């Protein structure tokens, strides 16, 4: 059972993109990806709103998220959010272990 969190960062003057770029260039993204239990940590730009960046952040379980939240990287993330004056919305999903047969006809691999 994986837990995936979609975080939408919204700013002004390109600040959400600058935040994601600094997270990457500082090595913070790679450090998070290397944490035990991290399954995915990827940023995406919105086609509808250039001031919004989506982070898809996926973890093995809640215990891995708790360790991540207690890590020194969270201080860096919070400081960068403040630096770029970002606001967030969050959606949290728990994975379904199997895809129904009826959905498989619509997936192209």
Secondary structure, 3 states (H helix, E strand, C coil): CCEEEEEEEECCCCHHHHHHHHHHHCCHHHHHHCCCCEEEEEEEECCCCCCEEEEEEEECCHHHHHHHHCCCHHHHHHHHHHHCCCEEEEEEEECCCCCCHHHHCCCCC
